[in-house]
Amino acid sequence: MVRVPTPGDDGLDDRVPFLARLESRERDVLLTLGREMRFAARAELLREYEPSTHILLVLTGWTKVTATAPNGYVGLLALRGPGDIIGESAALTGRPRSATVTALEPVLASVVNYDGFRSYLSEFPEAMIQLFGLASDRTRAADRRRLEFASLTVRERLAALLLELARTHGRPVPEGIELAVPLSKIELAGSIGASREMVQRLLKELRERKTVVTGRRTLIILRPDVLRRVGGGS
């Protein structure tokens, strides 16, 4: 089983996906309960406020988790990828979906209905413990990010976000580090609590400083050292 990082490790605990926390037998049994489904890029896997009947286990591809505020502002809450479980909170509470999950690229997922999932958790209590541990890790990480972001300007928040995405979803290319997860300017804005126009302006400044190169849903970081200075040493 993949070792779950402790708070002193590099990275955040919530980055260790659910399937990686399970012993091999627990993981194999859970996967046999589901049926595989494919989703095209930009397709919705789950929709906010809808009644919930199943959980999803992401096998390949990346998704974004978003929620809409009463004023219509759409916030990017998280990215979920291979090994992650989504829709589990509604499974445990019986409430409607609290967020929308959208494929950022082609996604293969295993769909497990609630009855089967609850029976599985009863049979494998250690899996339930790991699920609660994941929920705790996600909450703690979200609280830590909110606290860190509260003391930063929008410019600093964007720099810190780009550096985090480079660490978690970056791949080396000749020019620098390309973000492997395709996020739009609206999605970047939703992640740092800013407007699309503000993010556009800040990215333009970074392009002019030869720090990043942007395209349609593509972003390459040329100078991470500049982002670290902008982000206050993140």
Secondary structure, DSSP 4 states (H G I P E B T S, - for coil): -PPPPPTTSSS-GGGS-HHHHS-HHHHHHHHHT-EEEEE-TT-EEE-TTS---EEEEEEES-EEEEEE-TTSPEEEEEEE-TT-EESHHHHHH-PPPSSEEEESS-EEEEEEEHHHHHHHHHH-HHHHHHHHHHHHHHHHHHHHHHHHHHTS-HHHHHHHHHHHHHHHHEEEETTEEEESS---HHHHHHHHT--HHHHHHHHHHHHHTTSEEEETTEEEES-HHHHHHHTT--
